[in-house]
Amino acid sequence: MSLASRESTKQQGTSGPDAFGPDGLGGEQPFISHLVELRDRLIRMVIAILLVFLVLFPFANDIYTFIAEPIRAQLPAGSQMIATQVASPFLTPFKLALVVAIFVAMPYLLYQFWGFIAPGLYTHEKRLAVPLVTSSILLFYLGMLFAYYAVFPLVFGFFSAVTPEGVAQMPDIAFYLEFVLKLFFAFGIAFEIPIATILLVAIGATTPAALKQKRPYVIVGVFVAGMLLTPPDVISQTMLALPMWLLFEAGIFFSRFVQPKASENEGVGTPDGPEDDPDSPLSAGETDRSSTPHRSPDNDLSTIVGDEIDGGDRNEPGRYRPMTDDEMEAELDAIEAEELETLAPKPAPKPAASSTNDSMQVELIETLIRKANELRAAGEVANAKQLLYRVLEEGNSDQRVVARNILVDLDR
C-alpha cells in the first residue's frame, strides 16, 4: 500500500485531499505521484548540500587546517605535511568541504526524508521515530567529536612515538584526510549502538534481559569491530571498543522504557463471549457458538443446553440431553470392543487344495530333474541341459532353483 493510502487508513481525524486518492474517493495515489514527490525532495536535498558547500568552500583550507591540527601538533620540530599529487592541494580541501557540507546539512536531509515517509506511519510510530532520529543525529556528531578530541591526539602521539629513528614523518594530506574520514565515520556509527538497541527492543526482536545474557559476546564483538574499523594500533581499537560497550549498556538501560508490554487479558476468554470487534465476522450482539460449551452457574453438567434460554422440557423427544454415568460406561465399552475387533489379527486364508493335475505336473518335473542328473553323470551334457531348460519353463519356483544350480554346475 502506498504511503498516502496508509495515512488515510491509519490516522484518525485526517481530512482534505491528502486523506483520499486523486479522485477524492479514498483510492490509492498513483505510483508516479510518489516518484514525483521523491524526486522533488531529492532535488531539495542536493540544493541544500550545494548551498552549504558554496558557503564553506572559501574556508576549505581553514577547515583542513583545523582537521589536521591533531597530527600537526604531534609532528617533530621542522616536519610538515606534504602533497604527493599535483591536484592534491586543491582536491583535498574541496573534498573535505563537500563532506562537511553533507554533515552540516544532515538535519535538513533527514527532515526531507522524514517528510516523505511520515504519511505512511502510525501515530505511535511517529512518536517513537522523532526522538530516535533526533538522538541519532546528536550521537553521530558526538562520535565525531569524541574521535577528534579524544582519539586523534592519542593515536597520532602513538604514531610519532614509534617512528623509527632516521625516518622523517611527513604525512600526505590526501591520505590523512582519508584516514580521519574513516575514523569519523566509524566512531559516528559506533555511537548509534543505543539507537539500534532501543529499536530492536521496541519492535519485539529481543528483550533487555536477553541482551544482558549476551553481554560477553558483545564485549568480544566490539573489540573485533574496533580491530576492523580502526588502524592497526591498540590505542584506537581500545578507544573505539570501550565506548561501544558503554553505549551498549546505555541502550539496555533506556530500552526498558520502550519494551512492549504483553496484554494482561491476551488469550483469556470472557464469560460473556467475544468482544465487539469491527473486523470480526460476527455481528454486534452475536456470540461464537463453536466456543466453550455453556455451563450453568452451579457447573451442573446435567443441565439441558439452552434450558436457560427457552425453558424447554428436558424430556422433549429429539432434545439434547447429557449422558448419564451408566450410558457413558456402556458407550465406552462399545467403542473399546470395536477397537479390539479392528486391531485383532485376522486368520490367514488357507491355501486351496492342489488338484490331481498339479500333483502329476510336479511329479513329472521331478522325474525330469532326476533324468537330467543321470544324463549329467553319464556325460551327456547337451541332453541334460535340454531337460533342465524344460524344467525352467514348466516347473515351480523350487524346481527352477534346482535346475539353475545344475546348469551352473554343468557350465563349470
Order of alpha helices (4+ residues) and beta strands (2+ residues): alpha-alpha-alpha-alpha-alpha-alpha-alpha-alpha-alpha-alpha-alpha-alpha-alpha-alpha-alpha-alpha-alpha
